[in-house]
Amino acid sequence: MHVTFRQLSLFVALAQHRSVSSVARAFHVTQPTVSMQLRDLSETVGMPLYEMIGKQIHLTAAGEALAKTAQTMISEWSDYQDWISSMKGLSKGRLRVAMVSTAKYFVPRLLGTFCQKYPDIEIALEIQNRDGVVRRLRENLDDLYVMSTPPKDVETEQRRFLSNPLVIVAPLTHPLSKAKSIRLSKLQNERFILREKGSGTRMACDNFFQKQQFHPVVRLELGSNEAIKQAVAGGLGLSILSRYALAELPENESLVVLKVQGFPIHSHWYTVTLLGKRLTPTAQAFLSFLNTQAEQIEAQL
């Protein structure tokens, strides 16, 4: 069976985008070129790899299996290139990182500092909600994953590198804004604006509330920290957010951190990889870099 690496790369892109035109744009070629390469690939395999239903491309069983195999081959080849680069000195390579949205408040800055140290390293960064990051983890699409609540149903290696305090925030004009110690029960009649179910922050909140036998009145569930901060500042309710999602001075965002007993909720940030995954020298260098920077980040917080 004679299959080219180019054909496999095009098919992996098709599996991700489900659009020939999108694949053509990504590879800077014409649509007829992509269609011809994919048709030749199907003929070589001897089975249909995808089908068009309406205007949507669907992979066949053979196509799904090929997409997984091709993705593994492409990832292995990319890793091999990094290993070769490392033998020449860690001057070139590629680092693929996927992280949950709350980590966007500090990880990109760390990547920037890392790139200053290794200016020829190519960075591919994905920012998604926790479900999206876990899906990428299952499919082994990246070198490292940054999240606060690693999945329990996937065999992974988890490395704790930074604390992630969760605090209760209120509008700056809230009656309890200057209170020095607030019992959680005092907030029973407050309305809460929380992250969506399934997010790491929400899972930590629900676990804490369950232990405290506290039942918050949830007014809104939002998937964006920025939207939550705007809603809280506008007086719609209280929320629980990572301290990293707030400005250095929360009052600059018309917010205040309430001094509620039992808070902050102590959580942590982890780097996560599939169990047994062989890290590239670039990924290993970034892990080491994270560990050296963690203490400085916490001091700044």
Secondary structure as UniProt FT lines:
FT   HELIX           5..17
FT   HELIX           20..27
FT   HELIX           31..45
FT   STRAND          50..53
FT   TURN            54..55
FT   STRAND          56..59
FT   HELIX           61..87
FT   TURN            90..91
FT   STRAND          93..100
FT   HELIX           101..105
FT   HELIX           107..117
FT   TURN            119..120
FT   STRAND          121..128
FT   HELIX           130..138
FT   TURN            139..140
FT   STRAND          144..147
FT   STRAND          156..163
FT   STRAND          166..171
FT   TURN            172..173
FT   TURN            175..178
FT   HELIX           184..187
FT   TURN            188..189
FT   STRAND          191..195
FT   TURN            197..198
FT   HELIX           200..212
FT   STRAND          217..222
FT   HELIX           225..233
FT   TURN            234..235
FT   STRAND          238..242
FT   HELIX           243..245
FT   HELIX           250..253
FT   STRAND          255..257
FT   TURN            261..262
FT   STRAND          268..274
FT   TURN            275..276
FT   HELIX           281..300
//
